[in-house]
Amino acid sequence: MSLITRRMLILVAGAVAGLLAWPLSELLLGVQTGFPSYLTFIVASGALFGGFFGLALGTIDGITGGIAARKWTGLVLGAVFGIVAGGIGALAGQAIFLAVGQAVLVSPASRSIGIPLARGIGWAVMGTIIGAAEGARLRSGQRAAIGALGGFVGGLAGGVIIEYGSLAFGSAGWVRPAASVVLGLLIAAGFAVIERGFLLGSLVLVTGPLRGREYPLPPGRTTIGRSVRDTISLLPYDGLSTQHAVIIGRKSGLTLESGATDAEVRVNEEKVERVDLKFDDVIDVGKARFVLKTP
């Protein structure tokens, strides 16, 4: 599965998350008076959206990597991280809105411009934390930073569109479901675009049952091994251990390291323990063979 397909799946996941969150958001809105305070309602609403978003995105690695076990662990962990991030993000976003909103409550004209913008910034904060949580789920500080930036860009764009769209179209029945889908789609789009911008290369698997799969190489550590915890999980392949090989991504390029003293790794048919990689290098990790491609 190519990186283009992966990006399309990320967009679909974001839109589906927004679509699934909408009816439950309406349900929460209907029982809003039953919450102890407005802030608890805001937190619950953010946790709901974040949970669906994390659930949808959490399955992407398992789907694109062809490892069924990762679909389910990603789904569960993604939902948990998303719920926490969504709740915190919604609370932080509301605080930003209240702080910024006070500065624009001086005239009707400024309210019509400033309040939607302040709410958009609030959505951006929530998107930032949800995006960072998706990177943290993969145990990568660099991916968390990429996710945070993508979430901010998508959240800001989606939030501003939602708020100004609500002003323009008022209480039309389609506004809220469309807004939820647009928000999910744009947060996912921000995540996908920013991730693409930071990629240092990709690995294309050319042998075995998972041949044809393409794996992104962002900055930071990418582990290759026979565990669902490895970034690139190769469960169907023999001759592999957990963290059999590690690729370190820096601005200067990509470096391949053997993950253990007994782990055999070859680049262009030569056994290596540590080597700087070049595009079109052929990399053998156990019984799996990869070709390094430009992103």
Contacts in CASP RR format, 6 or more apart in sequence:
PFRMAT RR
TARGET T0000
AUTHOR 0000-0000-0000
METHOD contacts of the structure
MODEL  1
MSLITRRMLILVAGAVAGLLAWPLSELLLGVQTGFPSYLTFIVASGALFG
GFFGLALGTIDGITGGIAARKWTGLVLGAVFGIVAGGIGALAGQAIFLAV
GQAVLVSPASRSIGIPLARGIGWAVMGTIIGAAEGARLRSGQRAAIGALG
GFVGGLAGGVIIEYGSLAFGSAGWVRPAASVVLGLLIAAGFAVIERGFLL
GSLVLVTGPLRGREYPLPPGRTTIGRSVRDTISLLPYDGLSTQHAVIIGR
KSGLTLESGATDAEVRVNEEKVERVDLKFDDVIDVGKARFVLKTP
1 63 0 8 1.000
1 64 0 8 1.000
1 65 0 8 1.000
1 66 0 8 1.000
1 212 0 8 1.000
1 213 0 8 1.000
1 214 0 8 1.000
2 214 0 8 1.000
3 196 0 8 1.000
3 199 0 8 1.000
3 202 0 8 1.000
3 214 0 8 1.000
3 216 0 8 1.000
3 295 0 8 1.000
5 64 0 8 1.000
6 60 0 8 1.000
6 64 0 8 1.000
6 214 0 8 1.000
6 216 0 8 1.000
7 192 0 8 1.000
7 196 0 8 1.000
9 60 0 8 1.000
9 63 0 8 1.000
9 64 0 8 1.000
10 57 0 8 1.000
10 60 0 8 1.000
10 188 0 8 1.000
10 189 0 8 1.000
10 191 0 8 1.000
10 192 0 8 1.000
11 185 0 8 1.000
11 188 0 8 1.000
11 189 0 8 1.000
11 192 0 8 1.000
13 56 0 8 1.000
13 57 0 8 1.000
13 58 0 8 1.000
13 59 0 8 1.000
13 60 0 8 1.000
13 188 0 8 1.000
14 53 0 8 1.000
14 56 0 8 1.000
14 57 0 8 1.000
14 184 0 8 1.000
14 185 0 8 1.000
14 187 0 8 1.000
14 188 0 8 1.000
15 181 0 8 1.000
15 184 0 8 1.000
15 185 0 8 1.000
15 188 0 8 1.000
16 56 0 8 1.000
17 49 0 8 1.000
17 50 0 8 1.000
17 51 0 8 1.000
17 52 0 8 1.000
17 53 0 8 1.000
17 54 0 8 1.000
17 55 0 8 1.000
17 56 0 8 1.000
17 57 0 8 1.000
17 184 0 8 1.000
17 188 0 8 1.000
18 49 0 8 1.000
18 52 0 8 1.000
18 53 0 8 1.000
18 180 0 8 1.000
18 181 0 8 1.000
18 183 0 8 1.000
18 184 0 8 1.000
18 185 0 8 1.000
19 177 0 8 1.000
19 180 0 8 1.000
19 181 0 8 1.000
20 52 0 8 1.000
20 56 0 8 1.000
21 48 0 8 1.000
21 49 0 8 1.000
21 50 0 8 1.000
21 52 0 8 1.000
21 53 0 8 1.000
21 180 0 8 1.000
22 176 0 8 1.000
22 177 0 8 1.000
22 180 0 8 1.000
22 181 0 8 1.000
24 48 0 8 1.000
25 45 0 8 1.000
25 48 0 8 1.000
25 49 0 8 1.000
25 176 0 8 1.000
25 180 0 8 1.000
26 176 0 8 1.000
28 41 0 8 1.000
28 44 0 8 1.000
28 45 0 8 1.000
28 48 0 8 1.000
32 38 0 8 1.000
32 41 0 8 1.000
35 41 0 8 1.000
35 44 0 8 1.000
39 91 0 8 1.000
39 94 0 8 1.000
42 90 0 8 1.000
42 91 0 8 1.000
42 94 0 8 1.000
43 87 0 8 1.000
43 90 0 8 1.000
43 91 0 8 1.000
44 87 0 8 1.000
45 90 0 8 1.000
46 86 0 8 1.000
46 87 0 8 1.000
46 89 0 8 1.000
46 90 0 8 1.000
46 126 0 8 1.000
47 82 0 8 1.000
47 83 0 8 1.000
47 84 0 8 1.000
47 86 0 8 1.000
47 87 0 8 1.000
47 90 0 8 1.000
48 83 0 8 1.000
49 86 0 8 1.000
49 90 0 8 1.000
49 126 0 8 1.000
49 180 0 8 1.000
49 183 0 8 1.000
49 184 0 8 1.000
50 82 0 8 1.000
50 83 0 8 1.000
50 85 0 8 1.000
50 86 0 8 1.000
50 87 0 8 1.000
50 126 0 8 1.000
50 130 0 8 1.000
51 78 0 8 1.000
51 79 0 8 1.000
51 82 0 8 1.000
51 83 0 8 1.000
51 86 0 8 1.000
52 79 0 8 1.000
53 82 0 8 1.000
53 86 0 8 1.000
53 130 0 8 1.000
53 184 0 8 1.000
53 187 0 8 1.000
53 188 0 8 1.000
54 78 0 8 1.000
54 79 0 8 1.000
54 81 0 8 1.000
54 82 0 8 1.000
54 130 0 8 1.000
54 133 0 8 1.000
54 134 0 8 1.000
55 75 0 8 1.000
55 78 0 8 1.000
55 79 0 8 1.000
55 82 0 8 1.000
57 78 0 8 1.000
57 134 0 8 1.000
57 188 0 8 1.000
57 191 0 8 1.000
58 74 0 8 1.000
58 75 0 8 1.000
58 77 0 8 1.000
58 78 0 8 1.000
58 134 0 8 1.000
58 137 0 8 1.000
59 71 0 8 1.000
59 74 0 8 1.000
59 75 0 8 1.000
61 70 0 8 1.000
61 74 0 8 1.000
61 138 0 8 1.000
62 68 0 8 1.000
62 70 0 8 1.000
62 71 0 8 1.000
62 74 0 8 1.000
63 71 0 8 1.000
64 213 0 8 1.000
65 210 0 8 1.000
65 213 0 8 1.000
65 215 0 8 1.000
65 232 0 8 1.000
65 233 0 8 1.000
66 210 0 8 1.000
66 213 0 8 1.000
67 228 0 8 1.000
67 233 0 8 1.000
67 235 0 8 1.000
69 228 0 8 1.000
69 235 0 8 1.000
70 228 0 8 1.000
70 233 0 8 1.000
73 228 0 8 1.000
74 137 0 8 1.000
77 137 0 8 1.000
78 133 0 8 1.000
78 134 0 8 1.000
78 137 0 8 1.000
81 133 0 8 1.000
81 134 0 8 1.000
81 136 0 8 1.000
81 137 0 8 1.000
82 130 0 8 1.000
82 133 0 8 1.000
82 134 0 8 1.000
84 133 0 8 1.000
85 129 0 8 1.000
85 130 0 8 1.000
85 131 0 8 1.000
85 132 0 8 1.000
85 133 0 8 1.000
86 126 0 8 1.000
86 129 0 8 1.000
86 130 0 8 1.000
86 133 0 8 1.000
87 126 0 8 1.000
88 129 0 8 1.000
89 125 0 8 1.000
89 126 0 8 1.000
89 127 0 8 1.000
89 128 0 8 1.000
89 129 0 8 1.000
89 130 0 8 1.000
90 126 0 8 1.000
92 122 0 8 1.000
92 125 0 8 1.000
92 126 0 8 1.000
92 129 0 8 1.000
93 121 0 8 1.000
93 122 0 8 1.000
93 123 0 8 1.000
93 125 0 8 1.000
93 126 0 8 1.000
94 122 0 8 1.000
96 118 0 8 1.000
96 121 0 8 1.000
96 122 0 8 1.000
96 125 0 8 1.000
97 118 0 8 1.000
97 119 0 8 1.000
97 120 0 8 1.000
97 121 0 8 1.000
97 122 0 8 1.000
100 114 0 8 1.000
100 117 0 8 1.000
100 118 0 8 1.000
100 121 0 8 1.000
101 114 0 8 1.000
101 115 0 8 1.000
101 118 0 8 1.000
104 110 0 8 1.000
104 111 0 8 1.000
104 113 0 8 1.000
104 114 0 8 1.000
104 115 0 8 1.000
104 117 0 8 1.000
104 118 0 8 1.000
105 111 0 8 1.000
105 115 0 8 1.000
112 167 0 8 1.000
115 163 0 8 1.000
116 160 0 8 1.000
116 163 0 8 1.000
116 164 0 8 1.000
116 166 0 8 1.000
116 167 0 8 1.000
117 160 0 8 1.000
117 163 0 8 1.000
119 159 0 8 1.000
119 163 0 8 1.000
120 155 0 8 1.000
120 156 0 8 1.000
120 158 0 8 1.000
120 159 0 8 1.000
120 160 0 8 1.000
120 162 0 8 1.000
120 163 0 8 1.000
121 156 0 8 1.000
122 159 0 8 1.000
123 155 0 8 1.000
123 156 0 8 1.000
123 158 0 8 1.000
123 159 0 8 1.000
123 160 0 8 1.000
123 162 0 8 1.000
123 183 0 8 1.000
124 151 0 8 1.000
124 152 0 8 1.000
124 153 0 8 1.000
124 154 0 8 1.000
124 155 0 8 1.000
124 156 0 8 1.000
124 159 0 8 1.000
125 152 0 8 1.000
126 155 0 8 1.000
127 151 0 8 1.000
127 152 0 8 1.000
127 154 0 8 1.000
127 155 0 8 1.000
127 187 0 8 1.000
128 148 0 8 1.000
128 149 0 8 1.000
128 150 0 8 1.000
128 151 0 8 1.000
128 152 0 8 1.000
128 155 0 8 1.000
129 148 0 8 1.000
130 151 0 8 1.000
130 187 0 8 1.000
131 144 0 8 1.000
131 147 0 8 1.000
131 148 0 8 1.000
131 150 0 8 1.000
131 151 0 8 1.000
131 187 0 8 1.000
131 191 0 8 1.000
132 144 0 8 1.000
132 145 0 8 1.000
132 147 0 8 1.000
132 148 0 8 1.000
133 144 0 8 1.000
134 143 0 8 1.000
134 144 0 8 1.000
134 147 0 8 1.000
134 191 0 8 1.000
135 141 0 8 1.000
135 143 0 8 1.000
135 144 0 8 1.000
135 146 0 8 1.000
135 147 0 8 1.000
136 143 0 8 1.000
136 144 0 8 1.000
138 231 0 8 1.000
140 218 0 8 1.000
140 220 0 8 1.000
140 221 0 8 1.000
140 231 0 8 1.000
141 220 0 8 1.000
142 198 0 8 1.000
142 218 0 8 1.000
142 219 0 8 1.000
142 220 0 8 1.000
143 218 0 8 1.000
143 220 0 8 1.000
146 191 0 8 1.000
146 194 0 8 1.000
146 195 0 8 1.000
146 198 0 8 1.000
146 218 0 8 1.000
146 219 0 8 1.000
147 191 0 8 1.000
147 194 0 8 1.000
147 195 0 8 1.000
149 194 0 8 1.000
150 187 0 8 1.000
150 190 0 8 1.000
150 191 0 8 1.000
150 193 0 8 1.000
150 194 0 8 1.000
150 195 0 8 1.000
151 187 0 8 1.000
151 190 0 8 1.000
151 191 0 8 1.000
151 194 0 8 1.000
153 190 0 8 1.000
153 193 0 8 1.000
153 194 0 8 1.000
154 186 0 8 1.000
154 187 0 8 1.000
154 189 0 8 1.000
154 190 0 8 1.000
154 191 0 8 1.000
155 183 0 8 1.000
155 186 0 8 1.000
155 187 0 8 1.000
155 190 0 8 1.000
157 186 0 8 1.000
157 190 0 8 1.000
158 182 0 8 1.000
158 183 0 8 1.000
158 184 0 8 1.000
158 186 0 8 1.000
158 187 0 8 1.000
159 183 0 8 1.000
159 186 0 8 1.000
161 179 0 8 1.000
161 182 0 8 1.000
161 186 0 8 1.000
162 179 0 8 1.000
162 182 0 8 1.000
162 183 0 8 1.000
165 175 0 8 1.000
165 179 0 8 1.000
166 175 0 8 1.000
166 179 0 8 1.000
169 175 0 8 1.000
195 216 0 8 1.000
195 218 0 8 1.000
196 295 0 8 1.000
197 295 0 8 1.000
198 218 0 8 1.000
198 219 0 8 1.000
199 216 0 8 1.000
199 217 0 8 1.000
199 218 0 8 1.000
199 295 0 8 1.000
200 217 0 8 1.000
200 218 0 8 1.000
200 219 0 8 1.000
200 249 0 8 1.000
200 253 0 8 1.000
200 254 0 8 1.000
200 295 0 8 1.000
201 216 0 8 1.000
201 217 0 8 1.000
201 254 0 8 1.000
201 279 0 8 1.000
201 292 0 8 1.000
201 293 0 8 1.000
201 294 0 8 1.000
201 295 0 8 1.000
202 214 0 8 1.000
202 215 0 8 1.000
202 216 0 8 1.000
202 217 0 8 1.000
202 292 0 8 1.000
202 293 0 8 1.000
202 294 0 8 1.000
202 295 0 8 1.000
203 214 0 8 1.000
203 215 0 8 1.000
203 217 0 8 1.000
203 232 0 8 1.000
203 247 0 8 1.000
203 283 0 8 1.000
203 290 0 8 1.000
203 291 0 8 1.000
203 292 0 8 1.000
203 293 0 8 1.000
204 212 0 8 1.000
204 213 0 8 1.000
204 214 0 8 1.000
204 215 0 8 1.000
204 290 0 8 1.000
204 291 0 8 1.000
204 293 0 8 1.000
205 211 0 8 1.000
205 212 0 8 1.000
205 213 0 8 1.000
205 214 0 8 1.000
205 215 0 8 1.000
205 288 0 8 1.000
205 289 0 8 1.000
205 290 0 8 1.000
206 212 0 8 1.000
206 289 0 8 1.000
206 290 0 8 1.000
206 291 0 8 1.000
207 287 0 8 1.000
207 288 0 8 1.000
207 289 0 8 1.000
208 236 0 8 1.000
208 237 0 8 1.000
208 287 0 8 1.000
208 288 0 8 1.000
209 236 0 8 1.000
209 237 0 8 1.000
210 234 0 8 1.000
210 236 0 8 1.000
210 237 0 8 1.000
210 288 0 8 1.000
214 293 0 8 1.000
215 222 0 8 1.000
215 231 0 8 1.000
215 232 0 8 1.000
216 295 0 8 1.000
217 247 0 8 1.000
217 249 0 8 1.000
217 254 0 8 1.000
217 295 0 8 1.000
218 249 0 8 1.000
219 249 0 8 1.000
219 250 0 8 1.000
219 251 0 8 1.000
220 248 0 8 1.000
220 249 0 8 1.000
220 250 0 8 1.000
221 231 0 8 1.000
221 246 0 8 1.000
221 247 0 8 1.000
221 248 0 8 1.000
221 249 0 8 1.000
222 231 0 8 1.000
222 232 0 8 1.000
222 246 0 8 1.000
222 247 0 8 1.000
222 249 0 8 1.000
223 229 0 8 1.000
223 230 0 8 1.000
223 231 0 8 1.000
223 232 0 8 1.000
223 243 0 8 1.000
223 245 0 8 1.000
223 246 0 8 1.000
224 230 0 8 1.000
224 231 0 8 1.000
224 232 0 8 1.000
224 234 0 8 1.000
224 240 0 8 1.000
224 243 0 8 1.000
224 244 0 8 1.000
224 245 0 8 1.000
224 246 0 8 1.000
224 247 0 8 1.000
224 285 0 8 1.000
224 288 0 8 1.000
225 232 0 8 1.000
225 233 0 8 1.000
225 234 0 8 1.000
225 240 0 8 1.000
225 241 0 8 1.000
225 242 0 8 1.000
225 243 0 8 1.000
225 244 0 8 1.000
225 245 0 8 1.000
225 285 0 8 1.000
226 233 0 8 1.000
226 234 0 8 1.000
226 235 0 8 1.000
226 237 0 8 1.000
226 239 0 8 1.000
226 240 0 8 1.000
226 241 0 8 1.000
226 242 0 8 1.000
226 244 0 8 1.000
227 233 0 8 1.000
227 235 0 8 1.000
227 242 0 8 1.000
227 243 0 8 1.000
228 235 0 8 1.000
229 242 0 8 1.000
230 242 0 8 1.000
230 243 0 8 1.000
230 244 0 8 1.000
234 240 0 8 1.000
234 285 0 8 1.000
234 288 0 8 1.000
237 286 0 8 1.000
237 287 0 8 1.000
237 288 0 8 1.000
238 286 0 8 1.000
238 287 0 8 1.000
239 286 0 8 1.000
239 287 0 8 1.000
240 285 0 8 1.000
240 286 0 8 1.000
240 287 0 8 1.000
240 288 0 8 1.000
241 260 0 8 1.000
241 262 0 8 1.000
241 263 0 8 1.000
243 259 0 8 1.000
243 260 0 8 1.000
244 258 0 8 1.000
244 259 0 8 1.000
244 260 0 8 1.000
244 263 0 8 1.000
244 265 0 8 1.000
244 285 0 8 1.000
244 286 0 8 1.000
245 256 0 8 1.000
245 257 0 8 1.000
245 258 0 8 1.000
245 259 0 8 1.000
245 263 0 8 1.000
245 265 0 8 1.000
245 283 0 8 1.000
245 285 0 8 1.000
246 256 0 8 1.000
246 257 0 8 1.000
246 258 0 8 1.000
246 259 0 8 1.000
247 254 0 8 1.000
247 255 0 8 1.000
247 256 0 8 1.000
247 257 0 8 1.000
247 277 0 8 1.000
248 254 0 8 1.000
248 255 0 8 1.000
248 257 0 8 1.000
249 255 0 8 1.000
253 276 0 8 1.000
253 277 0 8 1.000
254 276 0 8 1.000
254 277 0 8 1.000
254 292 0 8 1.000
255 274 0 8 1.000
255 275 0 8 1.000
255 276 0 8 1.000
255 277 0 8 1.000
256 265 0 8 1.000
256 267 0 8 1.000
256 272 0 8 1.000
256 274 0 8 1.000
256 275 0 8 1.000
256 276 0 8 1.000
256 277 0 8 1.000
256 283 0 8 1.000
257 273 0 8 1.000
257 274 0 8 1.000
258 264 0 8 1.000
258 265 0 8 1.000
258 272 0 8 1.000
258 273 0 8 1.000
258 274 0 8 1.000
259 265 0 8 1.000
264 271 0 8 1.000
264 284 0 8 1.000
264 286 0 8 1.000
265 271 0 8 1.000
265 272 0 8 1.000
265 273 0 8 1.000
265 283 0 8 1.000
265 284 0 8 1.000
265 285 0 8 1.000
265 286 0 8 1.000
266 272 0 8 1.000
266 283 0 8 1.000
266 284 0 8 1.000
267 275 0 8 1.000
267 277 0 8 1.000
267 281 0 8 1.000
267 282 0 8 1.000
267 283 0 8 1.000
267 284 0 8 1.000
268 281 0 8 1.000
268 282 0 8 1.000
269 282 0 8 1.000
269 284 0 8 1.000
277 283 0 8 1.000
277 292 0 8 1.000
278 292 0 8 1.000
279 292 0 8 1.000
279 293 0 8 1.000
279 294 0 8 1.000
280 291 0 8 1.000
280 292 0 8 1.000
280 293 0 8 1.000
281 291 0 8 1.000
281 292 0 8 1.000
282 289 0 8 1.000
282 290 0 8 1.000
282 291 0 8 1.000
283 289 0 8 1.000
283 290 0 8 1.000
283 291 0 8 1.000
283 292 0 8 1.000
284 290 0 8 1.000
END
